[in-house]
């Protein structure tokens, strides 16, 4: 949807205090959705535990968010429809950049995008344009540019307003997952 650094500083990589989380839950949320659409977007606790950061022993505080990014664990979960092997080139994890994201610096076609999971020091893990998660290629500094933003959210599918959220258009693909099993 957009192209943003994970954080404006390279020294601050926690999901709790990064600039992309603030942008997603304020500027993006307030601009992309009208008042009716906001009624179906649920504010949920985002799991930032070690378990959400598959393969690495790093954890952040859990947060409460309207909009978040995928974690490494979600991107390697059969429940979300993905390959469990983070090194697989899984096309289901790929995301095409919008014209706007390309204008902001994301690559054309399938682009690399941020996860909320991190590794040591100031590196952040991204999903590569070929569907490989994390260090299949190289982890990148949190203040790097050129990486896409693929927001995820939980919506109240029982809401009467639910069906109109698809009005956003073909530049945005909203994929609904049943997370009630988690």
Secondary structure, 3 states (H helix, E strand, C coil): CEECCCCCCCCCCCCCCCHHHHHHHHHHHHHHCCHHHHCCEECEEECCCHHHCCCCCCCCCCEEECCECCCCCHHHCHHHCCCCCCCCCCHHHCCECCHHHHHCCCCCCECCEEEEEECCCCEEEEECCCCCECCCCCCEECCCCCCEECCECEECCCCCCHHHHHHHCCCCCCCCCCHHHC
